[in-house]
Amino acid sequence: MDLPQPLGATEALHIHALDGSRGSRSAISRVLPEETAVAMVYDGTSHAVMMASPADIRDFATGFSLSEGIVTDIAQIASCEIVAHDQGIEARLWLTEDRAEALAARRRTLAGPVGCGLCGIDSLDQVARPLPDLRKAGPVLTAGQIAAATQSLRAWQRMHDQCRAVHAAGFLLPGRGVILAREDVGRHNALDKLIGAMARQGLDAGQGAFVLTSRVSVEMVQKCAMAGCAMLVAVSAPTLHALRLAEGAGVTLAALARGADFDLFSHPERMKAEVSDVA
């Protein structure tokens, strides 16, 4: 199992813990996650700047490019160079000519904190961007496979175990559990890194489900659909807008998945029940 832990993603600090009930203070060590500014630079022009964990940046750049529709295939990224600066990290991507022209037509700049989602877009029209129709795609999972998804993801959350301050996104393949995952201080970033890692490894998102440690916002559903993944499992609830998008795009949304229990919010036809429904 590949559990990447790049240098600089976390740091141990010596601090003081106060016990209010006993009125005592003790020296302890806490591990905190690093976050840094990451700029997505296409063909020499900065397109987006986000705060992210300084790990798996090539996966991040690839996944962001795919989930934002900047490219539709990894082959449209002619080259990618990761350059570190004192102020942050640049992911310098050069696109094939057709995608460079398409990007120029819809240029936008994002600049915001972790989890900002849709900040920085040029117009409200971009919020309602068209998504692929996935109603005829995706696998059928059992209730047991969905219920076990978040626990399967836990084995991949090395940074979370150290600092309890990062999100994770994993890929659940029926019959095998979670086979790949990525972590980041931002939930959107974690999913982008996963999408990028899968594209670089040739994994088909349509064969399984994404598993998230976060709530389900509009952009999480958009990224899922753009990646061609028709099933999304999350530990927290969706927003109403995100649910409407999932319904329209044909995405099965299983949320509030903690232990054996979860709620099916959309397209339940992809779940093969193992027990009779209870009224």
URHU-V871952 format. One record per backbone hydrogen bond with DSSP energy under -1.0 kcal/mol. NH is the residue of the N-H (numbers start at 1). CO is the residue of the C=O. If there is no record, write none. Layout:
[[NH:CO] [NH:CO]]
This chain:
[[9:6] [11:32] [13:30] [15:28] [17:26] [19:24] [23:19] [24:19] [26:17] [28:15] [30:13] [32:11] [34:9] [36:52] [38:50] [39:89] [40:48] [41:91] [42:45] [43:93] [45:42] [47:40] [48:40] [49:110] [50:38] [52:36] [55:53] [60:56] [61:57] [62:58] [63:59] [64:60] [65:61] [66:62] [67:63] [68:64] [69:66] [70:65] [71:65] [76:73] [77:74] [78:94] [79:94] [81:92] [83:90] [85:88] [89:37] [90:83] [91:39] [92:81] [93:41] [94:79] [96:76] [100:96] [101:97] [102:98] [103:99] [104:100] [105:101] [106:103] [110:47] [112:49] [116:113] [118:116] [121:118] [126:123] [127:124] [134:249] [137:134] [141:270] [146:142] [147:143] [148:144] [149:146] [152:148] [153:149] [154:150] [156:153] [157:154] [158:156] [161:157] [162:158] [163:159] [164:160] [167:184] [169:182] [170:211] [171:180] [172:209] [173:177] [176:173] [177:173] [179:171] [182:169] [184:167] [190:186] [191:187] [192:188] [193:189] [194:190] [195:191] [196:192] [197:193] [198:194] [199:195] [200:196] [201:197] [203:198] [207:204] [208:205] [209:172] [210:231] [211:170] [212:233] [213:168] [216:237] [221:217] [222:218] [223:219] [224:220] [225:221] [226:222] [227:223] [228:225] [229:224] [232:252] [233:210] [234:254] [235:212] [236:214] [239:216] [243:239] [244:240] [245:241] [246:242] [247:243] [248:244] [249:245] [251:246] [252:230] [254:232] [255:263] [257:234] [258:256] [258:261] [261:258] [263:255] [265:253] [270:267] [271:268] [272:141]]
